[in-house]
Amino acid sequence: MEPASSGVEVEPEQQYLGQRSEANATVQITAPPETGYYVRTVAEYRYLAVLPPSAIQALHSVHPWLAVGTISGVIGAAFALPLVLLFGTGTILNATAKTNDSGGETIMSDDDNRHGVASTSDKRLAGLRRFVAARYTTIVVALVVLLLIGGAFTATTLAGPDTEGDQERVVWTDSGEFTHSAVVQNDTEAFEQGDVLENRGTYFTRVSPELDVEYEYRHETANGTVDVETELLLILQSSDGEEVYWELTESLDSEQSASIAAGDSHTVASSVDVSDLQERVERIQENLGADPGETDARIVARSEIEGTVENQSVSHVREDVLVITPDGETYSVDTTMDDTGFGDRSETVAGTAERSSLRTLGAPLLFVVSLVGLVGVVGAEKRGHLQIPADTRHHADRRKFDDWITTGSLPASLADQPTIEVDSLEGLVDVAIDSDRRVIEDSSAECYYVTEDSILYKYEPAADSAGTQEDGSDSEGDRDEESDPAA
């Protein structure tokens, strides 16, 4: 485990863990001097302890992939060495028998014992070779797929930092409020001059034509401060609810406040003369020559909020509206507040990724085993070790179809029948099955026969394997003939 970014210290950086054991490490993070959003990362590398810790540390100091490759090679060698010791690396030998001329008894010379008798392991490997040869393409494709899967998981598990991305939702709440009032400017029986009418739904235009408006913004999220700039806009417009016919906008006032904490407020105030607003509206309608829709005046408090909440940068814009609707001798006041009341934002933050032991151990094992298997299969095919000699196929077929074969000899009267040469014992057994006959093995002539309707079907192993040794090379006799042009 080691720091992957600045401002992080890890103690200790290297630990050895046994099976199902646990260990603790201390991670110390230094807070930056300025408030903001920062990401601190710790990289964790996990290696199988098949080498001394000092050796793994030396390889890792060069590059993590060097440590992964070396450990994978050691594991691969541990898998390959037992196979080499058990099966060897030479050419597979197969047993062949010779019959003497005197009594038909099978005898084996010293040379036969050295080259022709297959051990139990040779027989097993021969069977494996036949299996691989028959399914070569499928096995190669499967090993390539497993190799890619194992390599991908090994790269992300062993050589990658032990961190993952996560989404964290940062939420802050705020609120806004309008307060309004009007001072009575003329004495009446109902009101005295100087009286203050506050937060009423309806005001009298002749008695209190000037409306004072104050807007208060309040930040309500703990663990954070924000900077706020609020501008009061006066908007005169005529509309029918769907279409705006005309609109005028002007700024009344603006205020800025910095580092507002939870519970603090920010205010901005202004005033409008409703009588003047009515006169402006009448002039506009007179200039236009029409009075479409309904006319009102809106005071919009537009606040831009930026800051840091719970160590995350936030930015938000809110708009609250106070609507003034003149109606002859009175005017009504109503508010439309930003009903969201909060802002939210998702941030990608660093988190700890939990890895299973199956992935940690299985990924490199899958990679190594697939690599060793792929190299072995392709190498065996390139060197011709997957080519099955004819006599090997014959001995395997002889054991496989033993239930259909009877030992005997061919009568001389049948030797002159029309003969069809069959190229394999399996093909001759198919003929016997189709004709409901037995296959006759003539051990003295080293031939197999099936008779049907005066036709003799014949398979001769010697002709199938003539001039070819177990490794597929030419026999000595063939080589002599080729080297002697006079022959």
N, C-alpha and C positions, 0 to 999 in steps of 0.2 A: 504494500500500500504506500503510495507516494503522492505528494501534491501535484495537481495538474493545472493549477492557476496560482496567481500571486495571492499573498495574504493568508496562506494556509501552511500549517506545520503539522506533521504526523509523527507520533512516537509510540511504539517503534515502527519502522518502515518494513521490517521483515520478520515474519513469524512462521513457525512450523506447527501444523495442526495434524494430529492423528485422526483416526476414524471416529466420527461422531463426537469430536471434541470442539471446544469453543475457546476463543481468545478475545481479549479486549485491546483496543488501540485508542489512544488519545488524539483527537483532532482539535487543533487550536486555530481559530479563525480571528484574524485581526480586522476590526471594524474600520472602514474607510473614514477619513476625516469629515467628508461631506455627506449629507443625507442624499440618498438616491437608491436606484435599483442596481444591485451587484450580484453576480453569480460566482460562487466559489466551488471548485471541483476537486474531488479526490479520486485518483485512478487506482483501481485494485486489479492486480494480476494474480492469477492462480495457476500454479504449476504442479504436476504430479511429481512427488518426491522420489523419482527413480535415479536421480543423481545427487551427489553431495550438495548441501545448501550453498557452499562456497562456489561450486561450479555453476550452479543455476544463477547465482547472483552475478558472477562474472559474465555469463552469456547475456543475462538481462541488461546489464550495464551497456553492452554493445547495442542491442536492439531486442525488444520483446519477441519478435518473430524468430530471431536466432535461437532463443531459449525454447520456443515452441517446436521449431524444426528439429533441434537436437533431441529433445525428449521424445518426440514422435518417432525419430529414427531408432532410438534405443528400444522403445516399445515394439516397433516393427521387427527389429532384430530378435527380440525375445520371442516373437511369434514364429519367425522364419527358421531360427536355429533348430528347434525340435523337429521340424519337418525335414530339414536337411539331414539331421542325424538319423532320423527314422527311415526315410526313403532314399537318401543319397542324391547325388547329382548326375550320375551317369545314365547311359542309355538303358531303357527297360529291357530285361531279358525275358524270354518266354521258353518254356520247356518244349523240346521236340524229341520224339522217340525214334529209335532205329530198330529194325527187325533183321535178325540174322537169317541167312539162307537155309540153315540146317533144320532148326526146329521151330522157327517163328517166334522165339522168345525175345522179348525186348531187352536189349542191353544198352548200357550207357558207358561211353568211354570217359577218360579223365577230361578230355576236351569238351565232351558233351556236358559233363557235370559243371565245368567252369563257365560255359557259355549258354547252355540250353535249359538248365533247371532254374525255375523261378522260385524265389523264396516267397513266403507268405506276404511280406510287405510288397514284393514286386507284383504279385497278383492283385493286391488291393490297389496299388497305384495304376496298374493296367486298367482296372475297372473304372477308376477315377478319370483316367485319360480318355477312355471311350465315352464316358458321360460328358466331359467337357467338349470333346470333339463334335459330338452330336448337337450340342447347344452352344456353340462358340459365340455366335453373334448375340444371343440373348444374355449370356453371362457377361460379355464385355459391356453391353449397354447398361446392365444392372449395376456393374461395378463402377462405371463412370458416374451414374446418377448418385450412388451412395458416396462416392468420392467427393462430388460437388456438395452434397448435403453435409457430409462430415467436415469438409473444409470451411463451408460457410458458418456452421455453428462453432467450429474451433476459432475462427477469426473473431466472431462476436463475443465468444465466451472467455477465451484465455487472453487474447491480446487486446481486448477493448476495455475501456474504463468501466468501472462498476457503477455507472450512473445511467439514469434514464430520464426522458422528458416527462413532465407532468403538467397538467393544467390547474392553475390556481385562480379562483375567482375572487377578485378584490372588490368589495362593495363599500360605498360610502353613502351616507344619507345627508340631505340638506332640506331646507324649507325656506319659503319666502312669504312675506305678509305685507299687505297694503293697509295703511291707516290714512284716513282723510278727514278733513274738517273745513268748516267755512265760518268766517266771522261776520256777524250781523252788522251791516253798515248803516242801516236806517232804523230809527225807532218805529215800532209798531205796537199795537195793543198786545200782540202775542209774544214779541221779543224786544228786548232792549238793545240799543246800539252797543256793540262790544261783546255781546254774548257769543260763545263759541259753540257751534253745532258740530258734533263729532259722529263719524261713522254712520251716517244716516243713509237710508236707501234713496231718499228724495230730498232735494234742497230747493229753496225758492230763489228764482233767478234775480228778482228785483231786490230782495232783502240781503242775500249773500251770494253775489255773482262770482266771487273769487274762491276757487277750491284749492286748498293746500293738500298736497299728497306727499306721503313719506313711505318709502319702501325699505323693508328690513330683510336682509339675507342672513340666515343662521346656519352655521356648519355644525353637524351633530354626530360626526364619527370620531371615536377615540383613536389614539395612536396615530395622529397625523395632523398636519397643518396645510392650509391652502391659501393661495393668493387669489383675490377676487377683484374684478373690475366690473362695475354695474353702470349702465347708461340708461337714462330715462328718455324715451322717444315719444313724441306726440304725433299721432297718426290720425288725420281726418280722412274719412272715406265714405263713399256712397255705394251701397251694394244691395242685392236682393237675396243674399245668403249663398248664392251659387256664383254670381258674376259680380266683380267689382267694376263700377262705372268710372269712378275717379278716386284718386288717393294722393294725399300730401303728407310728407314726413319731415319732421324737424326734431333736433336734439334739444331737450330741456336742460339736462345736467348730467354729470357723471362723477363717480367717485372710485378710488382705488384703495384697497386694504391689503396689507401683506401679513403672511403668517397667522392666519386666523385659526385658532385652536378650537377643539370641541367645546360647544357652549357659547363661544364668542359670536358676536353679530357684526354686521356691516350694513350701514344705512346710507341712503341718498334721498334727497327731498327736493321738491319743486312745487310750483303753483301755476294754475291756469285760470284765466278770466273767461268764464263760460259765456258771458255777454259778448265779448270780443269773438269767441268761437262762432256764436250764432250769426254775427254780422259777416264774418268771413264766409261762412257757408252760404248765406244769402247772396253775397257778391258773386261767388262761384256759380251758383245756380242761375243768377241773372246773366252772367257772361255766357254760360252754356245755353241758356234759353230753354232749359228743361230741368225737371226735378225727378229723375228716375231713382227707384229704390229707396232705402232708408239711410239716413245720414247719422253717423255717430262719431265720437272722438274717443280714441284709445290712447292710454298711457301705457307703454310697454316697458317693463323693466327687464333688460337683457343683460344677464350676468355670465361672464366667462370665468370659470374656476379651474385653476391648475395648482398642483401641489403633490405631496407625498402622503399616502395613507398606508399604514402597515408595511412600510418600506417599499411600496410600489408606487410608481408614477401614475397620476390620475389627471384626467382632463375632461371637463364637462361644461356644457352650455345649457342654461335654463332661461326660460322666458315666462314671465308672469304678466298678466294684462288686467288693467283697470279700465272699464268701459263707462264713458259719460254719454248719456243719451238726452239731448235737449228736447223739451216738449212744451214749447210756448213759455209760460210763466214759471215752469219748474224744469228741473233736470234730475235724472235718476243716475245712480252710481252702482255698478256691479263689478265683481272681480272674477277673473278666470285664472286659476293658479295652475302652474305646471304640475300635473298630477303624478308624474313619475316620482318626484321627491327623492330620487337617489340616482347614482351613476354606478355602473359596474364595468369591469374589464377583466379579460382572461389573460394571464401571463404564463409563459412556459418557464418553469423553474426546475432546478436540478433535484432529483430524488434518488434514493437508493434502490437498486434493482436486486430483487431476491432471485438467486440462481439455485436450481436444484442440483443435487449431486449427480443425478443421471445425466444432466446436460454437461456438467463440468467434466465428468470422467468419460461419459459415453461418446461425446463429440470427437475428441482426439483419437479414441480407440477405433471408432468407425472410420475416421479418415485414414489412419495407419493401415488397418486391416484391408480396406478397400484398395489403397495404393499398392500394398504388397501383393494382393490377389490379382490386380490388374496387370502389374508388371510381370508377375509369374505366368499368367495365362497368355498374354501377348508374346512374351519371350519364348514360351514353349511352342507356340504356333509358328513363330518366325524360324525357330531352330528345327522344326519338323518333328518335334516330340509328340505332337498330337496326331500325326499320321499313323494309323493302325496297320501294321503289316498283315499280309493276307493270311499267314499261318496263325497269327494271333486271333484274327476274326474267326478262322476255321475252328480252332479249339474252343472258343467261346460259344460258337453256334452248335458245336457237337454236344457240349454240356446242356445247352438251352433246349435242344430238340431231341434229347435222349429218349423221350417217351415214344417218338415216332420212328426210331431207328432200330433195326434188327441186324445182328451180325450174321453173315452167311457168305456164300460164294455164288458167282454167276455161272449157270450151266453153259456148256460150250454151244448148245443149240440156240441160245439167245444172243450170242456174240455177234451173229451176222444180221441181226435185225436193224432196221433203220434207227439211227442214233441221233438224239438231240442233246447237244452239250449245254449244260446249265452252268452259269457262272458263279453260283454260290450255293451253299448247303441250304440256306433259308429258302431260296427259290425252288430247290428240289423238294423240300418239305411241303411247300405250297402246292406243288403238283400232286404229291401223295395225298394231301388232304382233300383236294378237289376230286381226285379219282378214287378216294376211299381205299388207298393202298398203303403198304408199309415201305419205308426206305430201307434198302438192303445195303449194309456196309460190307464191302469185300476188303478185309484187312490185308490180304495177301497182295492184292493189286492196288491198294490204297485208293479205292474208288467207291462211289455211292451210286446206287441204281434205283430206278422206279420203272416198272414195266406196265404198259397200258395199251391194249389194242394193237399188239405187234409192233409197238414203238418203244424204244429203249431210251429213257431219260438218264443222263449220266452227269455226275459232278466229280471232277478229279482235283483234289486239293493240290497235288504236286504241280499241275499246270498253272494253277492260280498263283502259286508262290515261287515258281521257278525263277532262278536267277536273282532273287531278292533276299537280303538278310533282314534281321530284325529291325535295324535302323533305317531300312529303305535303300541301302547302298547296294551296288552290284556285287555279286558273288565273285570269288577268286577266279572261277572258270570263265565267267563272262569277261572279266578284266583281262585274262590271258588271251582270249580270243580277239578282243578288241586291240590288244597291243601287238598281235602277230598277223600282219596283213596277208601272209602266205596261207594262213589257215582258212 
